Structures are given as C-alpha cells and as structure tokens.
Amino acid sequence: MDPAAPPSFAARADDLQQSAIRSVTRRVNEVDGINLGQGVCDLPTPEPIKARAHQALREDASIYSHYAGIEPLRRAILKKEQAHNEVPAPSPEDVVVGVGSTGVFVSAAFTLLEDGDEVILFEPFYGYHRNILELTGATIRYVPLGGPESMFDRAAMEAAVTENTKAVVVNTPANPSGKVWTREELSTLVDLLHDHDLVAITDEIYEYMLYDGTEHVSLASLPDAYERTITLSGFSKAYNVTGWRLGYGVAPAPIAEKMGLMNDLLYICAPRPLQHAALAAFEDLDDEYVAQLQADYAERRTLMCETLEAIGFDVPWPDGAYYVLAGFDELSDTRAGFADDAAACDTLLQEAHIGTVTGGSFYRRPADGKRQLRFCFAKEMPVLRQACDQLRDAFAD
C-alpha cells in the first residue's frame, strides 16, 4: 500500500463536493465583489437577541442542554406554532430544537428514511435537501413544480409515487423559486398523504418573507394533516443569525422523540447560550418587528427585480423568501457571455463583480436550469443598491 495514498472513502462521501451556493462566496471574495449568491442574510441581528446572548454567557449557561432543547424555548416555539401557524401541537414534547433548520432536516430525514425508501422532491429544489436525502440511501423521485405562478400538479406527483414512497418534502416559501404553496394546493397534498400513506417534511424557514398579501399556510395546520407532518423552521432568516445555527421541528411526539434522539447522536444539542438568546424572538420582539421585516424585504425585492428586468432578465417576482430565480433567454441571444448558466455566472462576476448561483444547481438535470441564475436580495440596502448599480452599469443598454 502506498503510504502517501489517501484512504478509501465511504460511498456516501465519494461524490461530495462544495456546493455551487457556497463556492460562489470564495469567487466573489477573489474579485472583491458583492455576493448575491449565498443566502447569508448579512443584516444586523436584533439587539434584544444579542443582549440575551450576552446575558446567557455572563450567567455561564454553557453546559449541554436537553437534546431536544431547553424547556423554555420549546414552550415558546410551541406557543408560536399554535398561535401564529395554527399547528395543533399539544405539548413541548412535540418540539425539537436543533443545529439550524438544516440540522433538524437531517434528523428528520435519518429518522424516517433508509435504503429501499423513496421520497418526493419538487423542482427546482434547495440543494441541501437533495444532498441530505441522498445520504439516507433513499431514492429521490423528482416532480416538476416551477416558480411563483406555477401550481402543484396532483397528477404529476401521483405518477411519481410507488409502493416504496414514504415521504414528500415541501419547501414553502420556496428557495430558490419564491413560490408559496396555497391552502388549496396543500389541501390536495393532504389527500395524497392519506391516499398513499406518506409523511410530509415541510421546510418553512422563510415563513415571514411574504409579498403582495400572500398567505403562508403551514401544512400541519390543515385538517387531518398534523399526524403526518414534520414542520421545520428556525431563527436564521427572520432574525439574521444564519451563523448561529438554530432551528426547530414540530411533529407528533413519537416522531419528535426519535428526531430528538437522532439530534443527540449527531450533534448532542444546539448551542445552549444561543438557545437562551432565541427566547428574545418570542418575548422581546412583536408583530411590529415582523411587519417591518416584510416591508423592508418588499423594498429590496422591488429594487432587485426592477434592476434585473432593466438589464434584460425574465423575472418571475417571488411571492415569498428572498431569492429571484431569473431567466436570461433573451440575453443569451443578444449578448456574449450568456451561453448558459455557468457562463452567465462568470460574466456577472467578471464584468459587474456580482456573485450569483447557477440555475442548474436546483435541478436533477442541470440543463433544465441552464438559462437561469439565482439572486439573493437579503443584503443591507446600501450594499444592495451598490450591487444593482454595478449590474446596471455593466449591462443596461
């Protein structure tokens, strides 16, 4: 054996590589550009949350917590889910706090899925959902969904379901498309859950980012849905703490217990001082905070979408979240550097010093997104204005 040779890897690690979403950050830094690619949400953290974090550190709230999270935080999450989301969770035993909503997604996926199972994933999808599902050994069945104006197609999902299908993943509001599932669409999905004995995992991390009067509906709030639903959300996006890695899941107690034990095995617990800090989101911030957040993001959405339209992109304005998945068919016909998504990403980086994410990153067949780029507008307004000015200077006629 060659002592210099690397060890063999487990099959699950062989194909792992840095995601396009994260790799763009490195490339933007190389040109001292502005990153509209990764959804880092680099807005300031609300002062009450920072103050609670300082208090927790001063009080040495630093030992392991219960693997499902500290009791006060789980009770606060329960109250919020009952009142705001109308989810009929009866007890804190139905709540699991984890290492970001992605970490809780890992716990849910590994609790439910294994080799031989199948899971439905809608396209365009969030890449971490796809990659985590693949690690479970389950087979992914892809169902086209589309963008904000598209509607859930019951027949398309039924065509993908087999006797081995066990779960379906729903992201609403959706990354990258900005689609928000309607109450009617979710009601149709509930029927399918019962017809085919499925469990739904809903990622609702962008639940507060809504535009033009769009309503966010939690699947678990619908009649006969709670017992078949794992609801995921968290603090990263609404409270600008993406690096704190705090998320939560709400599910019937037998499922939540196993998710908590999986969370314990994988992570032990979420960072305890930050769990105490997160209580401020429920105790010190009110509806005015959310209203202001929505108004601020609406202003950013308008600036981003109008800029992209002005430079020649086809822009489906998102109904939720803080991304735009914009097309550039017209630009590819009229400008050099827009042959496909990889070329367009390079062109924006080199000519405007703006980082984006290739559309192909969100599809099973990357060619399906070859004429799309994803833009994130979760930036401080001066930075976003500068980014839009750079785009206009580089590409506006």
Secondary structure, DSSP 4 states (H G I P E B T S, - for coil): --TTSPPPPPHHHHT----HHHHHHHHHHHTT-EE-SS----SPPPHHHHHHHHHHHHTT--S---TT--HHHHHHHHHHHHHTS-----SGGGEEEESHHHHHHHHHHHHH--TT-EEEEEES--HHHHHHHHHTTPEEEEEE--STT----HHHHHHH--TTEEEEEEESSPTTT-----HHHHHHHHHHHHHHT-EEEEE-TTTT-B-TTPPP--GGGSTTTGGGEEEEEESTTTTT-GGG--EEEE--HHHHHHHHHHHHHHHSSS-HHHHHHHHHHHHT--HHHHHHHHHHHHHHHHHHHHHHHHTT-B----SBSSEEEEE-HHHHHHSTT-SSHHHHHHHHHHHH-EE-EEGGGGSSSGGGGTTEEEEE--S-HHHHHHHHHHHHHHH--
